[in-house]
Amino acid sequence: MSTSSVTVTGMTCNHCVSSVTEEISALPGVTNVNVDLATGKVVIDSTTDLDPSAVAGAVEEAGYSVAG
């Protein structure tokens, strides 16, 4: 089990949270996604280490950006 986190910018509502959760959850190996709307922090649990570019791509597919 692996846990990683990213900060997502541009989210303003629960629909944003749902979109980001749905896209990241679709990545292979992801078992849980926890999004904090107030801080933009997204904690991802997965069965393997995730490729940061894959996570960023999923966030961008949802219409948002990864900070940093």
HELIX and SHEET records of a PDB file:
HELIX    1   1 ASN A   14  SER A   25  1                                  12    
HELIX    2   2 PRO A   52  GLU A   61  1                                  10    
SHEET    1   A 4 VAL A  30  VAL A  35  0                                        
SHEET    2   A 4 LYS A  41  SER A  46 -1                                        
SHEET    3   A 4 SER A   2  THR A   9 -1                                        
SHEET    4   A 4 SER A  65  VAL A  66 -1                                        
END                                                                             
